[in-house]
């Protein structure tokens, strides 16, 4: 049976969003009520995943305002605000970018700079997240769970450096700071997922002035820092997710999978999650076919077989066909059906209706069943 999962974030309820933004704006709120809302929301999120047929579940990143900037609340050294840098593809179509901004299509949240030494404030918030996920799994019969964490590279993308003497020094500091978070997640018996859009998205956000070859060297440095942080974490407990930005847009500036493939395969992670459903990257399954000999033994491919930027619900047959492209390369036991990206990348923002997000997960599970039966 082909297993099923997704990238991590799921739509948050309005009460959860209200609590998150009250904290974000430093408004008065009841911490006990905040914790109770998160516990209840995670339980419901796990229930809906199980009901949709998802085998490897997450907490939906319920308590986090976003997959990367949550670190500002859990680590010292961040203040002020980072410069907003729109992706290069949106700059090529200013009319569309203007429409996104006017329609509220670009989420608003703080992106502070790194202005001091990055150190952990402790694992209290993480431990609450872990407890909520494990309680939800126990309540609803989910056998396997994973928890997301930001990679050093993606933190450096969104929370830019004004303190350390160089980019490499900042990455090294982030790797040392994040190490305990990674180890705590795995120590709790969960899979660790590292979100690494810096290995692709940052090419057309932060490194537009570089060539693809120069960017690949930068990305290799990001993977080196990540692997350092994972020194004490077993590879079989780690998932890595690469993407080009979870937004509906032209994506004409995306670097090709064929150029970042080697870097991705060097990460200390058994499970590799990547986009293959959206129209800009659906063809890239052939990279894995053509580079089959370069996929390390034991690597498990987790292709996105449902898109996360449109409200089309994929037909299970389409999902099955997408899965079969990869089972034909590495076999059924080394493929897990996943999503292109998250359905709730930022709290209170998402292009997919919450109920449709779960309908897509149902289609993902139905497609995996079809592929398994065949």
C-alpha positions in Angstrom: 0.0 0.0 0.0 1.4 3.4 -1.0 1.4 5.6 2.2 -0.1 9.1 2.3 1.0 12.3 3.9 1.2 16.0 3.1 3.7 18.9 3.6 2.4 20.0 7.0 0.4 23.2 7.3 -3.4 23.0 7.1 -6.1 25.7 7.3 -6.5 27.2 10.8 -9.9 28.1 12.4 -10.7 31.7 12.9 -10.4 31.6 16.7 -6.9 30.2 16.3 -6.0 32.9 13.8 -7.4 35.6 16.2 -5.2 34.3 19.0 -2.1 34.1 16.8 -2.5 37.7 15.6 -3.3 39.0 19.1 0.1 37.5 20.2 1.7 38.8 17.0 0.5 42.4 17.6 1.3 42.2 21.4 -2.4 42.7 22.3 -3.8 41.4 25.5 -5.0 37.7 25.4 -5.5 34.9 27.9 -2.6 32.5 27.6 -4.6 29.6 29.1 -7.4 30.2 26.5 -4.7 30.4 23.8 -3.4 27.0 24.8 -6.8 25.4 25.1 -7.7 26.7 21.6 -4.5 25.2 20.1 -5.1 21.8 21.8 -8.7 21.6 20.5 -7.7 22.8 17.0 -4.9 20.3 16.7 -7.2 17.4 17.8 -9.7 18.4 15.1 -7.0 18.8 12.5 -5.7 15.3 13.2 -9.3 13.9 13.1 -9.9 15.4 9.7 -6.6 14.1 8.4 -7.4 10.6 9.6 -10.9 10.8 8.2 -9.5 11.9 4.8 -7.3 8.8 4.8 -3.9 10.4 5.5 -1.6 7.9 7.2 1.2 10.2 8.3 -0.3 13.3 10.0 0.9 16.6 11.4 -0.4 19.2 13.8 -1.2 21.4 10.8 1.4 23.9 12.2 -1.6 25.2 14.1 0.2 27.5 16.6 2.6 29.0 14.2 2.0 32.2 12.2 4.2 30.9 9.4 6.6 28.0 8.7 9.7 30.2 9.0 9.0 33.4 11.0 7.7 31.5 14.0 11.4 31.3 15.1 11.3 35.0 16.2 9.0 34.0 19.0 11.2 31.1 20.2 14.7 32.5 19.7 16.5 35.6 20.8 18.3 37.9 18.4 15.4 39.2 16.2 14.0 42.7 16.0 13.0 45.4 13.6 11.7 44.5 10.2 13.3 42.8 7.1 12.9 44.3 3.6 10.1 42.7 1.6 11.4 41.3 -1.6 8.8 40.1 -4.1 9.6 37.0 -6.2 11.2 37.9 -9.5 8.4 36.3 -11.5 5.8 38.6 -9.9 8.0 41.6 -10.7 7.8 40.6 -14.4 4.0 40.9 -14.2 3.4 44.1 -12.2 -0.3 44.2 -13.0 -0.7 40.8 -11.4 1.4 41.7 -8.4 -0.7 44.9 -7.9 -3.9 42.8 -8.1 -2.5 40.3 -5.5 -1.7 43.2 -3.1 -5.1 44.9 -3.6 -7.0 41.6 -3.2 -5.2 40.8 0.0 -3.3 38.0 -1.7 0.0 38.8 0.1 -0.1 37.9 3.8 1.0 40.6 6.3 3.1 39.5 9.3 6.4 40.6 10.9 9.7 39.6 9.4 12.3 41.0 11.8 16.0 41.2 11.1 18.6 39.2 12.9 20.1 42.0 15.1 21.8 40.0 17.9 23.0 36.5 18.9 20.5 33.8 18.1 19.8 31.6 21.1 16.9 29.4 22.1 14.4 30.7 24.6 13.7 27.1 25.6 11.5 24.3 24.2 8.3 25.2 26.0 6.3 26.2 23.0 7.6 23.3 21.0 6.8 20.9 23.8 3.2 22.2 23.8 3.0 21.5 20.1 4.4 18.0 20.5 2.0 17.2 23.3 -1.0 18.5 21.3 -0.1 16.4 18.2 0.6 13.2 20.2 -2.7 13.6 22.1 -4.6 14.1 18.8 -2.9 11.1 17.3 -3.8 8.9 20.3 -7.4 10.2 20.4 -8.0 9.6 16.7 -5.9 6.5 16.0 -3.1 8.0 13.9 0.0 5.7 14.1 2.5 8.0 12.5 3.1 11.8 12.9 5.6 14.4 11.8 6.3 18.0 12.9 7.7 20.8 10.8 10.7 22.9 11.7 12.4 25.7 9.8 15.8 25.0 8.2 18.7 27.4 8.9 18.6 28.4 5.2 14.9 29.4 5.1 15.3 31.4 8.3 18.1 33.3 6.7 15.9 33.9 3.7 13.0 35.6 5.6 14.8 36.9 8.6 17.9 38.5 7.1 21.2 39.1 8.8 22.3 42.4 10.3 24.4 41.0 13.1 26.8 38.2 12.0 29.9 39.0 9.9 28.9 36.9 7.0 26.1 34.7 5.6 28.0 31.6 6.4 28.5 32.8 10.0 24.7 33.4 10.3 23.9 30.0 8.9 26.3 28.4 11.3 24.7 30.2 14.3 21.2 29.2 13.1 22.3 25.6 12.7 23.6 25.5 16.3 20.5 27.2 17.7 18.0 25.0 15.8 19.8 21.7 16.7 17.9 21.3 20.0 14.5 21.8 18.3 15.3 19.1 15.7 16.5 16.7 18.4 13.5 17.4 20.6 11.0 16.5 17.9 12.7 13.2 17.0 13.2 12.4 20.7 9.5 12.6 21.2 9.0 9.8 18.6 7.8 12.1 15.7 9.3 12.5 12.3 11.1 15.7 11.7 10.3 17.7 8.6 12.7 20.4 7.5 11.1 23.1 5.3 13.7 24.2 2.8 12.3 26.5 0.1 15.6 28.3 0.4 17.0 25.5 -1.9 14.7 26.7 -4.8 12.5 29.7 -3.9 15.4 31.9 -2.8 16.9 31.7 -6.3 14.3 34.1 -7.5 13.8 36.0 -4.3 17.2 36.8 -2.8 19.8 35.7 -5.3 18.5 37.2 -8.6 21.9 38.7 -9.3 23.6 35.3 -9.3 23.9 32.7 -12.1 22.2 29.3 -11.5 25.6 27.7 -10.9 26.5 30.4 -8.3 23.1 29.9 -6.6 23.7 26.1 -6.5 26.9 26.7 -4.5 24.9 28.9 -2.1 22.3 26.1 -1.7 25.0 23.6 -1.1 26.2 25.7 1.8 22.7 25.7 3.2 22.5 21.9 3.1 25.9 21.8 4.8 24.6 23.9 7.6 21.5 21.8 7.9 23.4 18.6 8.0 25.6 20.0 10.8 22.4 20.7 12.8 21.2 17.2 12.1 24.5 15.6 13.4 22.7 13.7 16.2 19.5 13.0 14.4 19.0 9.6 12.5 18.6 10.1 8.8 15.6 7.8 8.8 13.7 10.2 11.1 14.1 13.2 8.7 11.9 14.6 5.9 13.0 17.5 3.7 10.7 19.7 1.7 11.8 21.8 -1.3 9.6 24.2 -3.2 9.5 27.3 -5.4 7.0 29.3 -3.4 3.4 28.2 -2.5 1.6 30.9 -4.5 -0.4 31.1 -7.6 1.8 33.0 -10.1 3.6 32.7 -13.3 6.7 31.0 -11.8 8.7 31.7 -14.9 11.8 32.4 -12.9 11.9 29.0 -11.0 15.2 27.2 -11.2 14.8 23.7 -12.6 14.8 20.6 -10.5 17.6 19.2 -12.7 19.9 22.0 -11.4 19.1 21.5 -7.7 18.7 17.7 -7.8 22.2 16.9 -6.6 22.1 19.4 -3.7 18.7 18.0 -2.6 20.0 14.5 -2.6 22.9 15.5 -0.3 20.6 16.4 2.6 20.6 14.1 5.6 17.0 13.1 5.1 15.5 9.8 4.0 12.3 11.4 2.8 12.3 14.0 0.0 9.2 16.0 -0.6 8.8 18.1 -3.8 6.3 19.6 -6.2 5.1 17.7 -9.2 1.4 18.7 -9.6 1.5 22.4 -10.5 1.8 23.3 -14.2 5.4 24.6 -13.8 6.9 21.5 -12.3 4.7 18.6 -13.3 7.1 17.6 -16.0 10.0 17.2 -13.6 9.3 13.6 -12.7 11.5 12.9 -15.7 14.5 14.2 -13.7 14.1 11.4 -11.2 13.6 8.9 -14.0 16.7 10.0 -15.9 18.8 10.3 -12.7 17.6 7.1 -11.1 21.1 5.9 -10.6 21.9 9.0 -8.6 19.1 8.6 -6.1 20.8 7.2 -3.0 19.7 3.7 -1.8 17.0 4.1 0.8 15.8 7.5 -0.2 12.0 7.7 -0.2 10.4 10.0 -2.7 7.3 12.0 -1.6 6.0 13.7 -4.7 3.3 16.3 -4.5 0.3 14.6 -6.2 -2.2 17.3 -5.4 -1.7 21.1 -6.0 -2.0 23.5 -3.1 -2.7 26.7 -4.9 -6.0 26.0 -6.7 -9.5 24.8 -5.7 -9.6 22.1 -8.3 -10.0 18.7 -6.6 -7.8 16.3 -8.4 -9.5 13.1 -9.8 -8.2 10.0 -8.0 -7.1 8.6 -11.4 -4.9 11.6 -12.0 -3.4 11.2 -8.5 -2.8 7.5 -9.2 -1.0 8.3 -12.5 1.2 10.8 -10.8 2.1 8.3 -8.1 2.8 5.5 -10.7 5.4 7.7 -12.4 7.5 7.4 -9.3 6.7 3.9 -8.2 7.9 2.9 -11.7 11.3 4.5 -10.9 12.0 3.4 -7.3 9.2 0.9 -6.4 6.1 1.1 -4.3 8.0 0.8 -1.0 10.0 4.0 -1.7 7.2 6.3 -2.7 4.8 8.2 -0.4 2.0 10.3 -1.8 2.2 13.9 -0.7 1.1 17.4 -1.5 3.0 20.1 -3.5 3.1 22.3 -0.4 1.1 23.3 2.7 -2.5 24.4 2.7 -2.0 26.9 5.4 1.4 28.4 4.8 0.5 31.6 6.7 -2.1 31.9 9.5 -5.3 33.4 8.1 -4.1 33.1 4.5 -4.6 30.4 1.9 -5.9 30.2 -1.6 -7.6 26.9 -1.1 -10.9 26.8 0.8 -10.5 24.8 4.1 -13.1 22.2 3.2 -11.6 21.8 -0.3 -8.2 21.3 1.2 -9.5 18.2 3.0 -11.3 17.1 -0.1 -8.0 17.2 -1.9 -6.5 15.0 0.8 -9.3 12.6 0.3 -8.5 12.5 -3.4 -4.9 12.0 -2.6 -5.8 8.9 -0.4 -8.2 7.5 -3.0 -5.5 7.9 -5.7 -2.9 6.1 -3.5 -5.4 3.3 -3.0 -5.9 3.0 -6.8 -2.1 2.9 -7.4 -1.6 0.3 -4.7 -4.4 -1.9 -6.1 -2.8 -1.8 -9.5 
